[in-house]
């Protein structure tokens, strides 16, 4: 089934979230279109539906979910290849924004990011010459670490903690704020809290 066939009629880039088929109506519509404070109608023909009883369209929903998973895997692969010192500022920035969006969708997605080896790649961006990239990398690591102890521990590898602490002395206020926020998040781990304290004493 072409993916364009499972988009809503309102926006060709907005996929049906809950595809359903109305009884006595041949079109597949989104369940969210059923009730808008008025009598439900077909979003394509604008005709009022004879019933509010909607049956789930399992086949179409499975098609959408399968395509979404494949598309997400492809985009993450692009992120893995984009978050490198050789990439441009805009390329890295966009890749980091996608990682943030991906992690905010669900907690299991954070494990996916860890398994892909993206955490050390993101941490490496803390040494980027662009302040904009460094700020976004700090924000990304904080989102990746939230409510995930394994991701926090993964950030203890190498000199990541020392690098974050050193960013506290940078001139940019936003950079310092992001560094403080990330350190506060990481300090929820007792092991990392001690490591952060040790770095602070050395600097």
N, CA, C and O atoms as a DFTB+ gen file, in Angstrom:
812 C
 N C O
     1  1       0.844      -1.208       0.000
     2  2       0.000       0.000       0.000
     3  2       0.876       1.254       0.000
     4  3       1.718       1.396       0.887
     5  1       0.710       2.163      -0.957
     6  2       1.490       3.399      -0.967
     7  2       1.234       4.184       0.316
     8  3       0.097       4.287       0.774
     9  1       2.310       4.739       0.894
    10  2       2.156       5.423       2.176
    11  2       1.286       6.660       2.049
    12  3       0.673       7.085       3.029
    13  1       1.219       7.251       0.848
    14  2       0.383       8.433       0.659
    15  2      -1.087       8.106       0.886
    16  3      -1.884       8.992       1.193
    17  1      -1.450       6.820       0.734
    18  2      -2.843       6.422       0.892
    19  2      -3.283       6.337       2.342
    20  3      -4.470       6.158       2.616
    21  1      -2.341       6.465       3.284
    22  2      -2.728       6.380       4.694
    23  2      -2.487       7.711       5.402
    24  3      -2.284       7.753       6.615
    25  1      -2.512       8.802       4.626
    26  2      -2.420      10.139       5.201
    27  2      -3.821      10.719       5.354
    28  3      -4.755      10.327       4.656
    29  1      -3.944      11.664       6.286
    30  2      -5.235      12.318       6.452
    31  2      -5.473      13.253       5.277
    32  3      -4.510      13.697       4.652
    33  1      -6.730      13.567       4.956
    34  2      -7.011      14.491       3.850
    35  2      -6.661      15.928       4.195
    36  3      -6.621      16.782       3.310
    37  1      -6.406      16.209       5.469
    38  2      -6.126      17.577       5.891
    39  2      -4.663      17.949       5.697
    40  3      -4.337      19.111       5.455
    41  1      -3.774      16.949       5.804
    42  2      -2.350      17.224       5.707
    43  2      -1.680      15.987       5.154
    44  3      -1.710      14.931       5.786
    45  1      -1.080      16.097       3.992
    46  2      -0.502      14.925       3.327
    47  2       0.685      14.354       4.090
    48  3       1.159      13.265       3.767
    49  1       1.173      15.074       5.100
    50  2       2.300      14.565       5.883
    51  2       1.870      14.086       7.263
    52  3       2.716      13.730       8.084
    53  1       0.578      14.071       7.527
    54  2       0.083      13.681       8.843
    55  2      -0.640      12.341       8.709
    56  3      -1.719      12.260       8.123
    57  1      -0.032      11.302       9.257
    58  2      -0.587       9.970       9.106
    59  2      -1.731       9.714      10.073
    60  3      -1.793      10.294      11.157
    61  1      -2.632       8.841       9.661
    62  2      -3.745       8.452      10.519
    63  2      -3.205       7.830      11.802
    64  3      -2.428       6.877      11.753
    65  1      -3.616       8.370      12.957
    66  2      -3.156       7.833      14.227
    67  2      -3.968       6.607      14.633
    68  3      -3.417       5.619      15.118
    69  1      -5.284       6.681      14.429
    70  2      -6.166       5.579      14.783
    71  2      -7.089       5.296      13.609
    72  3      -8.268       5.650      13.656
    73  1      -6.577       4.664      12.553
    74  2      -7.407       4.418      11.368
    75  2      -8.611       3.547      11.687
    76  3      -8.470       2.472      12.270
    77  1      -9.791       4.009      11.307
    78  2     -11.024       3.279      11.564
    79  2     -11.921       3.348      10.338
    80  3     -11.797       4.243       9.503
    81  1     -12.820       2.390      10.251
    82  2     -13.791       2.364       9.164
    83  2     -15.184       2.518       9.757
    84  3     -15.594       1.742      10.621
    85  1     -15.904       3.526       9.285
    86  2     -17.252       3.747       9.790
    87  2     -18.220       2.763       9.131
    88  3     -18.141       2.503       7.930
    89  1     -19.116       2.233       9.925
    90  2     -20.123       1.332       9.384
    91  2     -20.945       2.082       8.336
    92  3     -21.309       3.236       8.561
    93  1     -21.249       1.445       7.181
    94  2     -22.003       2.015       6.071
    95  2     -21.241       3.121       5.348
    96  3     -21.819       3.850       4.543
    97  1     -19.929       3.250       5.636
    98  2     -19.140       4.272       4.960
    99  2     -17.871       3.614       4.442
   100  3     -17.178       2.955       5.217
   101  1     -17.537       3.764       3.163
   102  2     -16.419       3.029       2.581
   103  2     -15.038       3.587       2.903
   104  3     -14.034       2.935       2.618
   105  1     -14.965       4.801       3.500
   106  2     -13.671       5.423       3.700
   107  2     -13.053       5.069       5.045
   108  3     -13.758       4.862       6.033
   109  1     -11.720       5.002       5.068
   110  2     -10.983       4.859       6.316
   111  2     -10.694       6.254       6.836
   112  3     -10.141       7.088       6.119
   113  1     -11.064       6.508       8.073
   114  2     -10.855       7.834       8.647
   115  2     -10.136       7.701       9.981
   116  3     -10.005       6.605      10.526
   117  1      -9.677       8.826      10.492
   118  2      -9.008       8.829      11.782
   119  2     -10.056       8.940      12.886
   120  3     -10.997       9.729      12.795
   121  1      -9.871       8.132      13.932
   122  2     -10.822       8.138      15.043
   123  2     -10.963       9.530      15.648
   124  3     -12.036       9.897      16.127
   125  1      -9.868      10.310      15.625
   126  2      -9.903      11.639      16.214
   127  2     -10.811      12.580      15.435
   128  3     -11.222      13.615      15.960
   129  1     -11.130      12.234      14.191
   130  2     -12.021      13.074      13.386
   131  2     -13.490      12.796      13.700
   132  3     -14.384      13.460      13.174
   133  1     -13.726      11.811      14.561
   134  2     -15.114      11.387      14.785
   135  2     -15.932      12.445      15.514
   136  3     -17.051      12.765      15.111
   137  1     -15.365      12.985      16.590
   138  2     -16.126      13.924      17.405
   139  2     -15.419      15.256      17.497
   140  3     -14.297      15.331      17.996
   141  1     -16.045      16.287      17.032
   142  2     -15.507      17.647      17.103
   143  2     -16.579      18.590      17.653
   144  3     -16.636      19.759      17.271
   145  1     -17.417      18.087      18.541
   146  2     -18.478      18.912      19.091
   147  2     -19.650      19.046      18.152
   148  3     -20.503      19.912      18.346
   149  1     -19.709      18.208      17.142
   150  2     -20.813      18.234      16.195
   151  2     -21.044      16.806      15.704
   152  3     -20.290      15.893      16.039
   153  1     -22.088      16.630      14.914
   154  2     -22.396      15.303      14.399
   155  2     -21.215      14.823      13.524
   156  3     -20.768      15.557      12.643
   157  1     -20.712      13.599      13.762
   158  2     -19.558      13.113      12.997
   159  2     -19.840      13.037      11.503
   160  3     -20.933      12.669      11.074
   161  1     -18.831      13.393      10.729
   162  2     -18.970      13.356       9.272
   163  2     -17.695      12.824       8.642
   164  3     -16.632      12.835       9.263
   165  1     -17.808      12.363       7.418
   166  2     -16.663      11.855       6.688
   167  2     -15.783      13.032       6.282
   168  3     -16.281      13.974       5.665
   169  1     -14.478      13.009       6.612
   170  2     -13.601      14.139       6.274
   171  2     -13.365      14.299       4.776
   172  3     -12.891      15.347       4.337
   173  1     -13.687      13.281       3.988
   174  2     -13.486      13.370       2.540
   175  2     -14.727      13.890       1.814
   176  3     -14.638      14.802       0.992
   177  1     -15.887      13.300       2.126
   178  2     -17.112      13.685       1.423
   179  2     -17.878      14.773       2.151
   180  3     -18.759      15.406       1.570
   181  1     -17.546      15.001       3.442
   182  2     -18.242      15.968       4.295
   183  2     -19.679      15.532       4.609
   184  3     -20.436      16.297       5.207
   185  1     -20.052      14.338       4.222
   186  2     -21.402      13.859       4.523
   187  2     -21.464      13.322       5.947
   188  3     -20.507      12.719       6.434
   189  1     -22.597      13.544       6.613
   190  2     -22.753      13.055       7.970
   191  2     -22.788      11.532       7.968
   192  3     -23.395      10.906       7.099
   193  1     -22.125      10.955       8.961
   194  2     -22.100       9.504       9.069
   195  2     -23.410       9.005       9.665
   196  3     -24.022       9.669      10.501
   197  1     -23.820       7.845       9.228
   198  2     -25.060       7.272       9.735
   199  2     -24.906       6.689      11.131
   200  3     -25.896       6.439      11.818
   201  1     -23.670       6.473      11.547
   202  2     -23.446       5.881      12.864
   203  2     -22.121       6.360      13.413
   204  3     -21.221       6.741      12.665
   205  1     -22.012       6.337      14.733
   206  2     -20.748       6.710      15.385
   207  2     -19.950       5.461      15.735
   208  3     -18.889       5.536      16.354
   209  1     -20.472       4.329      15.333
   210  2     -19.801       3.070      15.618
   211  2     -18.680       2.855      14.606
   212  3     -18.935       2.578      13.434
   213  1     -17.447       2.984      15.065
   214  2     -16.305       2.861      14.174
   215  2     -15.533       1.579      14.462
   216  3     -15.246       1.261      15.616
   217  1     -15.207       0.860      13.419
   218  2     -14.439      -0.364      13.564
   219  2     -12.975      -0.096      13.234
   220  3     -12.685       0.544      12.223
   221  1     -12.037      -0.574      14.071
   222  2     -10.620      -0.329      13.803
   223  2     -10.161      -0.990      12.511
   224  3     -10.530      -2.124      12.205
   225  1      -9.359      -0.263      11.772
   226  2      -8.796      -0.792      10.530
   227  2      -7.405      -1.338      10.853
   228  3      -6.407      -0.631      10.714
   229  1      -7.347      -2.590      11.281
   230  2      -6.104      -3.189      11.751
   231  2      -5.048      -3.254      10.654
   232  3      -3.878      -2.961      10.900
   233  1      -5.452      -3.634       9.448
   234  2      -4.489      -3.781       8.354
   235  2      -3.767      -2.471       8.057
   236  3      -2.547      -2.438       7.897
   237  1      -4.555      -1.381       7.984
   238  2      -3.953      -0.085       7.682
   239  2      -3.092       0.392       8.848
   240  3      -2.022       0.966       8.644
   241  1      -3.562       0.154      10.060
   242  2      -2.779       0.567      11.222
   243  2      -1.436      -0.174      11.260
   244  3      -0.408       0.429      11.568
   245  1      -1.439      -1.468      10.951
   246  2      -0.201      -2.246      10.923
   247  2       0.744      -1.737       9.837
   248  3       1.961      -1.706      10.019
   249  1       0.165      -1.341       8.714
   250  2       0.977      -0.807       7.614
   251  2       1.664       0.489       8.039
   252  3       2.847       0.697       7.769
   253  1       0.903       1.356       8.708
   254  2       1.451       2.630       9.178
   255  2       2.558       2.387      10.198
   256  3       3.611       3.019      10.127
   257  1       2.331       1.468      11.157
   258  2       3.318       1.184      12.194
   259  2       4.592       0.603      11.594
   260  3       5.697       0.953      12.008
   261  1       4.430      -0.295      10.607
   262  2       5.595      -0.905       9.969
   263  2       6.416       0.145       9.230
   264  3       7.643       0.167       9.327
   265  1       5.724       1.026       8.481
   266  2       6.434       2.072       7.755
   267  2       7.122       3.030       8.720
   268  3       8.252       3.455       8.477
   269  1       6.443       3.372       9.817
   270  2       7.003       4.295      10.801
   271  2       8.287       3.739      11.404
   272  3       9.260       4.473      11.577
   273  1       8.295       2.446      11.724
   274  2       9.489       1.820      12.304
   275  2      10.650       1.839      11.326
   276  3      11.786       2.130      11.702
   277  1      10.355       1.522      10.053
   278  2      11.411       1.515       9.039
   279  2      11.959       2.928       8.831
   280  3      13.168       3.126       8.711
   281  1      11.061       3.892       8.791
   282  2      11.462       5.276       8.591
   283  2      12.299       5.782       9.763
   284  3      13.292       6.482       9.565
   285  1      11.894       5.424      10.995
   286  2      12.625       5.858      12.193
   287  2      14.021       5.245      12.219
   288  3      14.993       5.912      12.571
   289  1      14.114       3.957      11.841
   290  2      15.419       3.294      11.807
   291  2      16.338       3.964      10.788
   292  3      17.533       4.126      11.034
   293  1      15.776       4.350       9.649
   294  2      16.564       5.013       8.607
   295  2      17.046       6.389       9.078
   296  3      18.184       6.776       8.812
   297  1      16.182       7.118       9.774
   298  2      16.551       8.451      10.252
   299  2      17.619       8.372      11.338
   300  3      18.508       9.220      11.403
   301  1      17.527       7.336      12.203
   302  2      18.541       7.163      13.240
   303  2      19.891       6.795      12.628
   304  3      20.942       7.201      13.123
   305  1      19.844       6.028      11.553
   306  2      21.083       5.679      10.855
   307  2      21.746       6.936      10.300
   308  3      22.968       7.080      10.333
   309  1      20.913       7.840       9.790
   310  2      21.442       9.116       9.296
   311  2      22.062       9.909      10.438
   312  3      23.106      10.539      10.269
   313  1      21.409       9.878      11.614
   314  2      21.941      10.580      12.787
   315  2      23.311      10.029      13.170
   316  3      24.229      10.790      13.474
   317  1      23.446       8.709      13.154
   318  2      24.717       8.075      13.503
   319  2      25.836       8.551      12.580
   320  3      26.974       8.739      13.008
   321  1      25.492       8.743      11.304
   322  2      26.493       9.164      10.326
   323  2      26.694      10.686      10.308
   324  3      27.667      11.186       9.743
   325  1      25.762      11.412      10.933
   326  2      25.826      12.879      10.904
   327  2      26.495      13.473      12.128
   328  3      27.100      14.542      12.048
   329  1      26.390      12.785      13.268
   330  2      26.956      13.329      14.512
   331  2      28.434      12.973      14.579
   332  3      28.839      12.069      15.310
   333  1      29.224      13.692      13.813
   334  2      30.671      13.494      13.756
   335  2      31.354      14.852      13.650
   336  3      30.738      15.823      13.211
   337  1      32.614      14.927      14.047
   338  2      33.352      16.193      13.948
   339  2      33.455      16.720      12.520
   340  3      33.615      17.922      12.307
   341  1      33.364      15.822      11.549
   342  2      33.519      16.239      10.150
   343  2      32.252      16.869       9.573
   344  3      32.304      17.513       8.526
   345  1      31.123      16.689      10.243
   346  2      29.849      17.213       9.731
   347  2      29.725      18.710       9.992
   348  3      30.361      19.253      10.895
   349  1      28.901      19.359       9.190
   350  2      28.691      20.797       9.354
   351  2      27.862      21.070      10.610
   352  3      27.222      20.177      11.163
   353  1      27.895      22.321      11.037
   354  2      27.138      22.713      12.236
   355  2      25.652      22.410      12.084
   356  3      25.035      21.853      12.992
   357  1      25.077      22.773      10.945
   358  2      23.647      22.572      10.733
   359  2      23.287      21.086      10.685
   360  3      22.233      20.687      11.181
   361  1      24.153      20.274      10.094
   362  2      23.891      18.834      10.005
   363  2      23.879      18.200      11.384
   364  3      22.981      17.422      11.706
   365  1      24.870      18.528      12.195
   366  2      24.943      17.984      13.558
   367  2      23.761      18.474      14.386
   368  3      23.143      17.703      15.120
   369  1      23.455      19.758      14.261
   370  2      22.364      20.343      15.041
   371  2      21.036      19.644      14.739
   372  3      20.291      19.301      15.657
   373  1      20.742      19.434      13.461
   374  2      19.499      18.772      13.070
   375  2      19.455      17.325      13.565
   376  3      18.408      16.841      13.994
   377  1      20.598      16.642      13.502
   378  2      20.655      15.258      13.967
   379  2      20.406      15.184      15.476
   380  3      19.701      14.292      15.948
   381  1      20.979      16.110      16.221
   382  2      20.777      16.138      17.677
   383  2      19.314      16.435      18.012
   384  3      18.756      15.846      18.938
   385  1      18.702      17.338      17.268
   386  2      17.291      17.644      17.492
   387  2      16.425      16.415      17.257
   388  3      15.446      16.192      17.969
   389  1      16.790      15.616      16.253
   390  2      16.002      14.404      15.993
   391  2      16.177      13.391      17.123
   392  3      15.215      12.722      17.502
   393  1      17.372      13.269      17.657
   394  2      17.603      12.353      18.782
   395  2      16.755      12.772      19.979
   396  3      16.171      11.926      20.656
   397  1      16.689      14.075      20.239
   398  2      15.864      14.579      21.335
   399  2      14.405      14.208      21.112
   400  3      13.751      13.675      22.008
   401  1      13.901      14.491      19.924
   402  2      12.503      14.185      19.593
   403  2      12.230      12.693      19.730
   404  3      11.188      12.299      20.254
   405  1      13.151      11.870      19.268
   406  2      12.998      10.416      19.330
   407  2      12.935       9.941      20.780
   408  3      12.096       9.106      21.117
   409  1      13.806      10.459      21.636
   410  2      13.850      10.044      23.048
   411  2      12.615      10.497      23.816
   412  3      12.175       9.822      24.747
   413  1      12.062      11.627      23.432
   414  2      10.896      12.159      24.143
   415  2       9.609      11.412      23.812
   416  3       8.600      11.575      24.498
   417  1       9.642      10.593      22.761
   418  2       8.449       9.831      22.380
   419  2       8.175       8.695      23.358
   420  3       7.019       8.407      23.667
   421  1       9.227       8.052      23.844
   422  2       9.046       6.945      24.782
   423  2      10.364       6.614      25.467
   424  3      11.433       6.859      24.909
   425  1      10.294       6.060      26.670
   426  2      11.502       5.700      27.403
   427  2      12.301       4.599      26.714
   428  3      13.530       4.672      26.692
   429  1      11.642       3.569      26.145
   430  2      12.425       2.530      25.446
   431  2      13.302       3.078      24.323
   432  3      14.322       2.480      23.980
   433  1      12.905       4.210      23.752
   434  2      13.705       4.796      22.675
   435  2      15.089       5.225      23.167
   436  3      16.044       5.282      22.393
   437  1      15.181       5.524      24.460
   438  2      16.478       5.921      25.015
   439  2      17.436       4.742      25.033
   440  3      18.644       4.910      24.861
   441  1      16.898       3.557      25.240
   442  2      17.726       2.359      25.181
   443  2      18.228       2.135      23.752
   444  3      19.363       1.707      23.543
   445  1      17.370       2.429      22.775
   446  2      17.761       2.298      21.375
   447  2      18.951       3.208      21.080
   448  3      19.903       2.800      20.415
   449  1      18.891       4.435      21.577
   450  2      19.977       5.392      21.380
   451  2      21.267       4.863      21.998
   452  3      22.340       4.982      21.406
   453  1      21.156       4.279      23.193
   454  2      22.343       3.722      23.852
   455  2      22.907       2.539      23.069
   456  3      24.119       2.435      22.877
   457  1      22.031       1.659      22.625
   458  2      22.473       0.466      21.898
   459  2      23.122       0.804      20.560
   460  3      23.973       0.062      20.068
   461  1      22.715       1.929      19.977
   462  2      23.301       2.355      18.704
   463  2      24.672       2.999      18.886
   464  3      25.360       3.300      17.911
   465  1      25.061       3.208      20.142
   466  2      26.351       3.826      20.406
   467  2      26.365       5.322      20.183
   468  3      27.419       5.911      19.941
   469  1      25.189       5.943      20.265
   470  2      25.099       7.379      20.000
   471  2      25.584       8.237      21.173
   472  3      25.986       9.383      20.971
   473  1      25.551       7.697      22.393
   474  2      25.929       8.510      23.553
   475  2      27.367       9.022      23.456
   476  3      27.584      10.222      23.626
   477  1      28.360       8.164      23.189
   478  2      29.721       8.709      23.047
   479  2      29.879       9.652      21.858
   480  3      30.696      10.573      21.897
   481  1      29.099       9.425      20.802
   482  2      29.152      10.335      19.651
   483  2      28.636      11.710      20.038
   484  3      29.218      12.729      19.668
   485  1      27.536      11.732      20.789
   486  2      26.963      13.013      21.233
   487  2      27.922      13.702      22.199
   488  3      28.122      14.915      22.133
   489  1      28.510      12.913      23.097
   490  2      29.459      13.469      24.062
   491  2      30.654      14.104      23.365
   492  3      31.195      15.102      23.840
   493  1      31.061      13.532      22.253
   494  2      32.188      14.079      21.495
   495  2      31.863      15.469      20.967
   496  3      32.766      16.281      20.764
   497  1      30.582      15.749      20.744
   498  2      30.168      17.054      20.240
   499  2      30.336      18.154      21.290
   500  3      30.219      19.334      20.962
   501  1      30.605      17.790      22.537
   502  2      30.853      18.789      23.577
   503  2      32.174      19.513      23.327
   504  3      32.432      20.570      23.903
   505  1      33.006      18.932      22.463
   506  2      34.300      19.539      22.135
   507  2      34.247      20.276      20.795
   508  3      35.265      20.758      20.300
   509  1      33.052      20.356      20.220
   510  2      32.881      21.022      18.934
   511  2      33.210      22.504      19.064
   512  3      33.004      23.105      20.118
   513  1      33.715      23.079      17.997
   514  2      34.088      24.500      18.029
   515  2      32.879      25.426      18.064
   516  3      33.003      26.598      18.419
   517  1      31.697      24.899      17.693
   518  2      30.482      25.710      17.666
   519  2      29.774      25.683      19.025
   520  3      29.441      24.617      19.544
   521  1      29.556      26.859      19.581
   522  2      28.831      26.951      20.856
   523  2      27.399      26.432      20.703
   524  3      26.842      25.832      21.623
   525  1      26.817      26.671      19.531
   526  2      25.454      26.219      19.259
   527  2      25.370      24.698      19.320
   528  3      24.424      24.143      19.880
   529  1      26.363      24.028      18.743
   530  2      26.397      22.562      18.759
   531  2      26.644      22.058      20.176
   532  3      26.013      21.093      20.608
   533  1      27.551      22.696      20.900
   534  2      27.856      22.270      22.276
   535  2      26.610      22.375      23.157
   536  3      26.331      21.476      23.951
   537  1      25.871      23.462      23.017
   538  2      24.636      23.646      23.806
   539  2      23.617      22.567      23.477
   540  3      22.986      22.003      24.371
   541  1      23.460      22.282      22.192
   542  2      22.491      21.268      21.783
   543  2      22.938      19.877      22.234
   544  3      22.105      19.040      22.582
   545  1      24.243      19.629      22.229
   546  2      24.762      18.344      22.697
   547  2      24.496      18.169      24.195
   548  3      24.137      17.079      24.641
   549  1      24.671      19.235      24.961
   550  2      24.391      19.190      26.403
   551  2      22.915      18.891      26.653
   552  3      22.567      18.062      27.494
   553  1      22.061      19.578      25.911
   554  2      20.620      19.358      26.041
   555  2      20.253      17.927      25.661
   556  3      19.443      17.285      26.330
   557  1      20.852      17.439      24.588
   558  2      20.547      16.081      24.122
   559  2      20.953      15.045      25.151
   560  3      20.194      14.115      25.425
   561  1      22.143      15.189      25.730
   562  2      22.600      14.246      26.748
   563  2      21.690      14.267      27.974
   564  3      21.435      13.232      28.589
   565  1      21.204      15.458      28.322
   566  2      20.291      15.550      29.480
   567  2      18.998      14.797      29.204
   568  3      18.521      14.053      30.060
   569  1      18.423      14.983      28.010
   570  2      17.188      14.283      27.656
   571  2      17.418      12.770      27.620
   572  3      16.584      11.993      28.085
   573  1      18.556      12.368      27.064
   574  2      18.881      10.940      26.969
   575  2      19.061      10.331      28.360
   576  3      18.741       9.161      28.571
   577  1      19.566      11.114      29.301
   578  2      19.856      10.613      30.651
   579  2      18.647      10.611      31.584
   580  3      18.631       9.872      32.568
   581  1      17.643      11.422      31.292
   582  2      16.492      11.549      32.188
   583  2      15.809      10.200      32.426
   584  3      15.435       9.511      31.477
   585  1      15.650       9.831      33.698
   586  2      14.953       8.612      34.109
   587  2      15.566       7.354      33.485
   588  3      14.858       6.377      33.242
   589  1      16.852       7.373      33.232
   590  2      17.520       6.200      32.659
   591  2      18.915       6.069      33.275
   592  3      19.866       6.709      32.827
   593  1      19.018       5.238      34.297
   594  2      20.275       5.103      35.031
   595  2      21.380       4.526      34.163
   596  3      22.543       4.901      34.315
   597  1      21.035       3.614      33.252
   598  2      22.055       3.012      32.385
   599  2      22.656       4.041      31.438
   600  3      23.855       4.008      31.161
   601  1      21.837       4.944      30.947
   602  2      22.363       5.998      30.083
   603  2      23.239       6.958      30.877
   604  3      24.253       7.445      30.378
   605  1      22.841       7.223      32.112
   606  2      23.677       8.075      32.975
   607  2      25.055       7.442      33.149
   608  3      26.081       8.106      33.003
   609  1      25.059       6.143      33.465
   610  2      26.325       5.445      33.684
   611  2      27.168       5.429      32.402
   612  3      28.395       5.498      32.461
   613  1      26.503       5.339      31.250
   614  2      27.223       5.323      29.974
   615  2      27.969       6.629      29.743
   616  3      28.992       6.657      29.058
   617  1      27.453       7.710      30.318
   618  2      28.087       9.012      30.149
   619  2      29.301       9.187      31.045
   620  3      30.033      10.169      30.922
   621  1      29.516       8.228      31.955
   622  2      30.673       8.307      32.844
   623  2      31.946       7.847      32.147
   624  3      33.050       8.070      32.644
   625  1      31.785       7.199      30.986
   626  2      32.947       6.679      30.267
   627  2      33.810       7.807      29.722
   628  3      33.310       8.878      29.379
   629  1      35.105       7.556      29.648
   630  2      36.018       8.542      29.084
   631  2      36.094       9.820      29.910
   632  3      35.997       9.795      31.137
   633  1      36.268      10.929      29.213
   634  2      36.411      12.217      29.917
   635  2      35.167      13.091      29.785
   636  3      35.251      14.316      29.873
   637  1      34.008      12.455      29.573
   638  2      32.775      13.216      29.364
   639  2      32.442      14.112      30.554
   640  3      32.118      15.286      30.376
   641  1      32.522      13.560      31.773
   642  2      32.177      14.347      32.967
   643  2      33.116      15.538      33.111
   644  3      32.678      16.651      33.405
   645  1      34.402      15.303      32.904
   646  2      35.385      16.387      33.010
   647  2      35.092      17.480      31.971
   648  3      35.198      18.672      32.263
   649  1      34.727      17.058      30.767
   650  2      34.413      18.023      29.704
   651  2      33.208      18.871      30.071
   652  3      33.203      20.083      29.854
   653  1      32.178      18.226      30.633
   654  2      30.971      18.962      31.032
   655  2      31.308      19.988      32.109
   656  3      30.852      21.130      32.051
   657  1      32.104      19.578      33.088
   658  2      32.477      20.484      34.181
   659  2      33.262      21.676      33.637
   660  3      33.064      22.808      34.079
   661  1      34.139      21.423      32.691
   662  2      34.937      22.512      32.121
   663  2      34.069      23.515      31.376
   664  3      34.414      24.693      31.290
   665  1      32.935      23.050      30.831
   666  2      32.042      23.954      30.104
   667  2      31.391      24.976      31.039
   668  3      30.838      25.974      30.579
   669  1      31.456      24.730      32.338
   670  2      30.896      25.691      33.306
   671  2      31.651      27.016      33.274
   672  3      31.111      28.054      33.655
   673  1      32.898      26.976      32.818
   674  2      33.713      28.196      32.794
   675  2      33.608      28.955      31.480
   676  3      34.228      30.007      31.325
   677  1      32.833      28.439      30.531
   678  2      32.688      29.125      29.248
   679  2      31.869      30.407      29.394
   680  3      31.076      30.549      30.325
   681  1      32.070      31.319      28.480
   682  2      31.437      32.634      28.569
   683  2      29.925      32.585      28.328
   684  3      29.174      33.315      28.974
   685  1      29.477      31.736      27.409
   686  2      28.054      31.721      27.067
   687  2      27.175      31.288      28.230
   688  3      27.359      30.205      28.785
   689  1      26.219      32.135      28.598
   690  2      25.348      31.819      29.736
   691  2      24.480      30.600      29.457
   692  3      24.232      29.791      30.352
   693  1      24.016      30.468      28.214
   694  2      23.172      29.317      27.874
   695  2      23.967      28.018      27.987
   696  3      23.449      26.996      28.437
   697  1      25.211      28.075      27.579
   698  2      26.075      26.900      27.655
   699  2      26.284      26.491      29.101
   700  3      26.241      25.304      29.424
   701  1      26.508      27.459      29.969
   702  2      26.682      27.169      31.393
   703  2      25.398      26.590      31.988
   704  3      25.439      25.642      32.772
   705  1      24.261      27.169      31.607
   706  2      22.979      26.686      32.129
   707  2      22.718      25.240      31.712
   708  3      22.254      24.429      32.514
   709  1      23.020      24.925      30.456
   710  2      22.824      23.556      29.974
   711  2      23.774      22.596      30.688
   712  3      23.398      21.470      31.015
   713  1      24.996      23.043      30.926
   714  2      25.973      22.199      31.625
   715  2      25.522      21.930      33.059
   716  3      25.624      20.804      33.544
   717  1      25.024      22.962      33.734
   718  2      24.526      22.798      35.107
   719  2      23.341      21.838      35.135
   720  3      23.268      20.963      35.998
   721  1      22.414      22.002      34.192
   722  2      21.232      21.137      34.130
   723  2      21.628      19.678      33.917
   724  3      21.068      18.777      34.542
   725  1      22.598      19.452      33.032
   726  2      23.043      18.085      32.769
   727  2      23.736      17.490      33.988
   728  3      23.501      16.331      34.330
   729  1      24.584      18.268      34.643
   730  2      25.277      17.770      35.835
   731  2      24.293      17.458      36.957
   732  3      24.475      16.485      37.688
   733  1      23.259      18.271      37.095
   734  2      22.224      18.011      38.110
   735  2      21.514      16.693      37.819
   736  3      21.220      15.919      38.729
   737  1      21.243      16.448      36.537
   738  2      20.587      15.202      36.142
   739  2      21.498      14.009      36.416
   740  3      21.051      12.991      36.945
   741  1      22.758      14.134      36.060
   742  2      23.702      13.030      36.255
   743  2      23.988      12.774      37.729
   744  3      24.274      11.641      38.115
   745  1      23.914      13.808      38.553
   746  2      24.221      13.668      39.980
   747  2      23.184      12.831      40.717
   748  3      23.387      12.487      41.881
   749  1      22.057      12.491      40.049
   750  2      21.074      11.615      40.665
   751  2      21.628      10.204      40.830
   752  3      21.102       9.401      41.600
   753  1      22.704       9.916      40.088
   754  2      23.415       8.643      40.250
   755  2      24.507       8.855      41.288
   756  3      25.326       9.765      41.157
   757  1      24.520       8.013      42.324
   758  2      25.503       8.171      43.398
   759  2      26.927       8.059      42.867
   760  3      27.806       8.821      43.269
   761  1      27.152       7.114      41.970
   762  2      28.499       6.941      41.408
   763  2      28.936       8.170      40.625
   764  3      30.071       8.630      40.749
   765  1      28.030       8.689      39.828
   766  2      28.367       9.863      39.034
   767  2      28.530      11.108      39.898
   768  3      29.334      11.991      39.599
   769  1      27.751      11.160      40.972
   770  2      27.843      12.310      41.882
   771  2      29.256      12.397      42.458
   772  3      29.830      13.481      42.561
   773  1      29.805      11.245      42.831
   774  2      31.166      11.211      43.363
   775  2      32.187      11.587      42.291
   776  3      33.166      12.281      42.563
   777  1      31.942      11.118      41.077
   778  2      32.866      11.423      39.989
   779  2      32.841      12.910      39.654
   780  3      33.882      13.507      39.378
   781  1      31.653      13.502      39.680
   782  2      31.531      14.948      39.415
   783  2      32.280      15.734      40.489
   784  3      32.985      16.700      40.196
   785  1      32.111      15.297      41.744
   786  2      32.802      15.967      42.841
   787  2      34.306      15.855      42.710
   788  3      35.038      16.798      43.010
   789  1      34.763      14.699      42.259
   790  2      36.191      14.501      42.079
   791  2      36.776      15.398      41.008
   792  3      37.885      15.909      41.163
   793  1      36.046      15.594      39.927
   794  2      36.477      16.467      38.853
   795  2      36.529      17.894      39.342
   796  3      37.469      18.624      39.029
   797  1      35.525      18.306      40.112
   798  2      35.450      19.677      40.619
   799  2      36.642      19.992      41.501
   800  3      37.154      21.111      41.481
   801  1      37.089      19.007      42.278
   802  2      38.221      19.212      43.173
   803  2      39.522      19.339      42.396
   804  3      40.441      20.043      42.817
   805  1      39.597      18.643      41.241
   806  2      40.811      18.658      40.444
   807  2      40.959      19.945      39.639
   808  3      42.074      20.376      39.343
   809  1      39.803      20.570      39.279
   810  2      39.847      21.737      38.397
   811  2      40.088      23.014      39.179
   812  3      40.154      24.094      38.593
